[in-house]
Amino acid sequence: MSRKILVTGGNSGIGLEMVKAFVQAGHEVVIAARDIGKSQAAIAAIKATQADASIYAIALDLASFDSIDAAAVKTLALLPELDTVMVNAGSYTQGLRVAFGLESMVATMHFGHFRLMQHLLPTLANANDARVVVTSSVAHWAGTIDLDKFNNPKKYLTGFQAYGSAKLANLIYARELARRVADTNIRVNAFHPGGVATGIWRELPGPIQSVVDRVLISSAKGADTAIWLATTDAGKTNNGQYFVRRRKAATKAISKHVKVADMLWRFSEDVAGI
Ligand SMILES: NC(=O)c1ccc[n+]([C@@H]2O[C@H](COP(=O)([O-])OP(=O)(O)OC[C@H]3O[C@@H](n4cnc5c(N)ncnc54)[C@H](OP(=O)(O)O)[C@@H]3O)[C@@H](O)[C@H]2O)c1
């Protein structure tokens, strides 16, 4: 079966490896990222070896509601039978940046994707076997779900605390969405790719970066669990699970707390609902 797949952050790193694997297997893919030139270059490189690949690029900035709304319209125009979304785009930034009044990593990785998914879920609900795969991280253990910090981004003490909170929100979102769609054909799972050698760590302080660099795995290895969840029975028979190297893994206790998930969902609707 040929899937119709949106990959956010599909123009580099882990997302690009997902894209390559999907088109090689004959699936139709839309790449959504900010730098459309980079996305087009990635497509040109893929088409150089696979001229008939069905692959498109659209602009998406998860820090802009207008961009998110336009990207959703374009995605559904290109893939009216969209059945798979890889919720993957993300960044690590040092120093406070703000989007929608929120710390920008939390804003883009969780709240931006929340709004994008609100546009796409009705179409996914029409598919016989729809999948949502969320790129979370082991860094979720460093995160908190704290309305005070959401409302006062300066209260995040470090970039890693904000990044961890974004990845915890990604994980809770995956679980809560899975719960909300359990009686539909949509299945939602999350994964940690491993520590992966991508551009995401470019803003880490130099000394930390040189230590981290020694232990990182390739983007292709990092993408493996996501590709497995999107394209094999594993992604159909599981719902609301978190995987590391294709195995279910432990998560922070709060990520299973239904009241916290419901609170995050309602806050997300207030901030980024459509
Ligand atoms: N690398 C790791 O060790 C690691 C570990 C655990 C989890 N992760 C997660 O894996 C995901 C992919 O990261 P990566 O490591 O592959 O890094 P990457 O190579 O830097 O890729 C990040 C992707 O996200 C896109 N992106 C960033 N900010 C965006 C925004 N505001 N709107 C739309 N697209 C945006 C980027 O494209 P543009 O710049 O063109 O927008 C790029 O395609 C992230 O969610 C990250 O948190 C990574």
The ligand as an ORCA input file, in Angstrom:
! r2SCAN-3c Opt
* xyz 0 1
  N      19.429     14.837     16.916
  C      19.147     14.244     18.085
  O      20.039     13.770     18.814
  C      17.729     14.161     18.554
  C      17.440     13.404     19.702
  C      16.112     13.300     20.127
  C      15.113     13.924     19.424
  N      15.429     14.678     18.328
  C      14.328     15.347     17.620
  O      14.386     14.999     16.251
  C      13.691     15.996     15.488
  C      14.471     16.305     14.242
  O      15.687     16.928     14.612
  P      17.081     16.613     13.887
  O      17.997     16.120     14.937
  O      16.879     15.833     12.673
  O      17.584     18.111     13.578
  P      17.777     18.924     12.226
  O      18.626     18.188     11.265
  O      18.204     20.279     12.656
  O      16.307     18.966     11.628
  C      15.327     19.777     12.190
  C      14.254     19.973     11.146
  O      13.195     20.749     11.691
  C      12.925     21.878     10.836
  N      12.493     22.983     11.677
  C      13.136     23.535     12.734
  N      12.422     24.543     13.243
  C      11.285     24.646     12.493
  C      10.159     25.502     12.513
  N      10.037     26.528     13.393
  N       9.181     25.300     11.611
  C       9.285     24.292     10.699
  N      10.331     23.456     10.621
  C      11.327     23.639     11.507
  C      14.245     22.129     10.118
  O      14.100     22.703      8.841
  P      14.184     24.293      8.562
  O      15.350     24.814      9.291
  O      14.234     24.439      7.064
  O      12.900     24.777      9.106
  C      14.757     20.716      9.917
  O      14.170     20.137      8.780
  C      13.468     17.161     16.444
  O      12.126     17.144     16.902
  C      14.381     16.851     17.616
  O      13.912     17.408     18.840
  C      16.700     14.805     17.878
*
